[in-house]
């Protein structure tokens, strides 16, 4: 693993624990010599994780669509900033530049990006780990819903297990390092994906 994609909010949220978790993740990524790939913004916890990694000597690559350069205020102090023509291009480039995906607290954009990366893993389009950094219980209800989807047979247990969840950035990155993609060929062949 050489780089980690972080999806997160363009706001800091209500609880200061969210920004602190972003700082902790940024420190951990930089300490391990990993690159950080994120949405390229200079606002919200997006800025916090990027600035922290940069302060610790980390490599930070931002990817932002032209339409959001002014709205989200593109971060101009990054190691590298890519400006794309669309959100679709943004997500594709972020995925191509990354070896793992983690979501800090965020809104529907954060969820959409993580779920797309997780779906691609489920379909065997990549073999990269996906995870939730569950800060102050932020993702508890989502995790409960996913377990409910398994119980109701809309989500395979094996696919649910592909989404790693931790409250600790170091533990989550350790689990990413140890993660081995399950073989999805059998699931797809049997129509179980």
Secondary structure, 3 states (H helix, E strand, C coil): CCEEEEECCCCCCCCHHHHHHHHHHHHHHHHCCCEEEECCECCHHHHHHHHHHHHCCCCEEEEEEHHHCCCCCECCCCCEEEEECCHHHHHHHHHHHCCEEEECCCCHHHHHHHHHHHHHHHCCCCCCEEEEECHHHCCHHHHHHHHHHHHCCCCCHHHHCCEEEECCHHHHHHHHHHCCCCCCHHHHHCCCC
